[in-house]
């Protein structure tokens, strides 16, 4: 067990922090919703009911959507764009192992099984990371859209207004405002990490270049 935790400590910690944060969001969002309902003299909702509400679903997947968009864009853009001096960039004037054809290692016993199979399966596997991230983005976008529609219909019911469809929500400036306010911050943060990593260091982190590495040194 100790070795398992040591070898997977980073993912265990990150997923643990994710769960703590999600529970915190659920509880504080529920309390905020109860305060809003009291303000309008409406009946309170239980925690389970709140978790299925548009208020919670929209907020959760609004953030997931931007995170997966950022990661998908970064993975795809780094396949053909360079940033000299960045540890996360490929070297612009050298051969990069990331570009190696997997077919050359088809007989390597340690290679993943799609490499041994070849063909269409290998083609899909060669782009499986971006496929997974784009899919997660699209699913999160849809759930954000569905959650926003549910939230607006819950508010419409409270004010005795007609309900709206998903397509109505898609045409709402507020929905796109929610998306763009998250997208811009994600692209800013990854851009800042990329540029700051050229000149600044964090000893011991694989996301940083070695402390003594020249600023112009690109990649690891």
ABEGO torsion letter per residue (X at the ends): XAAAAAAAAAAAAAAAAAAAAAAAAAAAAAAAAAAAAAAAGBBBBBAAAAAABAAAAAAAAAAAAAAAAAAAAAAAAAAABBBBGBAABBBAABBBAAABBAAAAAABAABBAAAAAEEAAAAAAAAAAAAAAAAAAAAAAAAAAAAAAAAAAAAAAAAGBBBBBAAAAAABAAAAAAAAAAAAAAAAAAAAAAAAAAABBBBGBAABBBAABBAABBEX
